């Protein structure tokens, strides 16, 4: 049985293309391709993953197939992504980055994450930072505690 890994690259991180979440998507997809993605995480699912693919015109099926077959480095992944994208331009990147940075979880999700990490309900309120806290807690629970 292989060791499962919690992805810890933030959705707030961008690579050379300037697309937020793309490095995290690469990490999750690569971990999924080799059977090492921690339980509870999807290698390419709803939420930010599909928001990015849809906004920039990349086929989920083609990307999943490429990663499974090639297990690419990040720059190889980004090159394939850029070559596959039908809507990759400055305006589309700015729009998806704004959508990612501005996304807010529902109150129940925010409260659940903050409670799990021992913080009172309040800040942060944005999904990127709440997801970071959630990932870090999962990482801590699986690797440190």
C-alpha positions as CSV (number, residue, x, y, z in Angstrom):
1,X,0.0,0.0,0.0
2,X,1.4,3.4,-1.0
3,X,1.5,6.3,1.3
4,X,-1.3,8.9,0.6
5,X,-0.3,12.5,0.4
6,X,-2.3,15.6,1.3
7,X,-1.8,18.3,-1.4
8,X,-0.5,21.5,0.2
9,X,0.0,23.8,-2.8
10,X,-2.4,26.6,-2.3
11,X,-5.1,27.5,-4.8
12,X,-3.7,31.0,-4.4
13,X,-0.5,30.0,-6.1
14,X,0.1,30.6,-9.8
15,X,2.9,29.2,-12.1
16,X,4.5,31.0,-15.0
17,X,1.2,31.2,-17.0
18,X,-0.2,33.3,-14.1
19,X,-3.2,31.0,-13.5
20,X,-4.2,30.6,-9.9
21,X,-4.8,27.0,-8.7
22,X,-3.0,25.5,-11.7
23,X,0.0,24.3,-9.6
24,X,-2.4,22.7,-7.1
25,X,-4.4,21.0,-9.9
26,X,-1.1,19.6,-11.2
27,X,-0.1,18.3,-7.8
28,X,-3.5,16.6,-7.2
29,X,-3.6,15.1,-10.6
30,X,-0.1,13.7,-10.4
31,X,-0.7,12.3,-7.0
32,X,-4.0,10.8,-8.2
33,X,-2.2,9.3,-11.3
34,X,0.2,7.3,-9.0
35,X,-2.4,6.4,-6.4
36,X,-1.0,8.7,-3.7
37,X,-3.7,11.3,-3.4
38,X,-5.0,11.4,0.1
39,X,-8.5,10.2,0.7
40,X,-11.1,12.9,0.4
41,X,-9.4,14.8,-2.4
42,X,-10.3,14.5,-6.0
43,X,-7.6,14.6,-8.7
44,X,-9.7,16.7,-11.0
45,X,-13.2,17.3,-9.8
46,X,-15.8,20.0,-9.2
47,X,-14.9,23.3,-7.7
48,X,-11.7,25.2,-8.5
49,X,-10.5,22.4,-10.8
50,X,-13.4,22.6,-13.2
51,X,-13.7,26.4,-12.8
52,X,-10.1,26.7,-14.3
53,X,-10.7,24.1,-17.0
54,X,-14.0,25.6,-18.1
55,X,-12.8,29.2,-17.9
56,X,-9.7,28.5,-20.1
57,X,-11.2,25.9,-22.4
58,X,-9.3,22.8,-21.4
59,X,-10.8,19.3,-21.8
60,X,-10.9,17.5,-18.4
61,X,-10.7,14.1,-20.2
62,X,-7.7,15.2,-22.3
63,X,-5.9,16.6,-19.2
64,X,-6.6,13.6,-17.1
65,X,-5.3,11.3,-19.9
66,X,-2.2,13.3,-20.4
67,X,-1.3,13.3,-16.7
68,X,-2.0,9.6,-16.3
69,X,0.1,8.7,-19.3
70,X,3.0,11.2,-18.9
71,X,3.2,12.0,-15.1
72,X,4.6,15.4,-16.2
73,X,6.7,17.9,-14.3
74,X,5.0,21.1,-13.6
75,X,6.4,22.9,-16.6
76,X,5.4,20.0,-18.9
77,X,1.9,20.1,-17.4
78,X,1.6,23.8,-17.9
79,X,2.9,23.5,-21.5
80,X,0.3,20.9,-22.3
81,X,-2.4,22.9,-20.6
82,X,-1.5,26.1,-22.6
83,X,-1.4,24.1,-25.9
84,X,-4.8,22.6,-25.1
85,X,-6.5,25.7,-23.9
86,X,-9.0,27.4,-26.3
87,X,-9.5,30.5,-24.2
88,X,-6.1,31.2,-22.7
89,X,-5.6,35.0,-22.8
90,X,-5.0,37.8,-20.4
91,X,-8.7,38.6,-19.9
92,X,-9.7,35.0,-19.2
93,X,-6.8,34.5,-16.8
94,X,-7.7,37.7,-15.0
95,X,-11.3,36.6,-14.8
96,X,-10.6,33.1,-13.4
97,X,-8.1,34.5,-11.0
98,X,-10.6,37.0,-9.7
99,X,-13.2,34.2,-9.3
100,X,-10.8,32.0,-7.4
101,X,-9.5,34.8,-5.1
102,X,-13.1,36.0,-4.5
103,X,-14.8,32.7,-3.9
104,X,-16.5,32.4,-0.5
105,X,-17.5,29.1,1.1
106,X,-21.0,28.7,2.6
107,X,-21.3,29.7,6.2
108,X,-21.4,26.0,7.4
109,X,-18.2,25.1,5.5
110,X,-16.4,28.2,6.9
111,X,-17.5,27.4,10.4
112,X,-16.6,23.7,10.1
113,X,-13.1,24.5,8.9
114,X,-12.4,27.1,11.5
115,X,-13.7,24.9,14.3
116,X,-11.6,22.0,13.1
117,X,-8.4,24.1,13.3
118,X,-9.4,25.7,16.6
119,X,-10.2,29.2,15.4
120,X,-13.3,31.2,16.3
121,X,-15.8,32.0,13.5
122,X,-14.5,35.0,11.7
123,X,-11.4,35.4,9.6
124,X,-10.4,34.2,7.1
125,X,-13.6,34.1,5.1
126,X,-12.3,33.5,1.6
127,X,-12.2,29.9,0.3
128,X,-8.5,30.0,-0.7
129,X,-7.4,30.7,2.9
130,X,-10.0,28.4,4.5
131,X,-8.9,25.6,2.1
132,X,-5.3,26.2,3.1
133,X,-6.2,25.8,6.8
134,X,-8.1,22.7,6.0
135,X,-5.2,21.2,4.0
136,X,-2.7,22.1,6.7
137,X,-4.8,20.5,9.3
138,X,-5.2,17.3,7.2
139,X,-1.5,17.3,6.6
140,X,-0.8,17.7,10.3
141,X,-3.2,15.0,11.3
142,X,-1.8,12.5,8.8
143,X,1.9,13.2,9.0
144,X,2.7,14.9,12.3
145,X,0.2,14.2,15.1
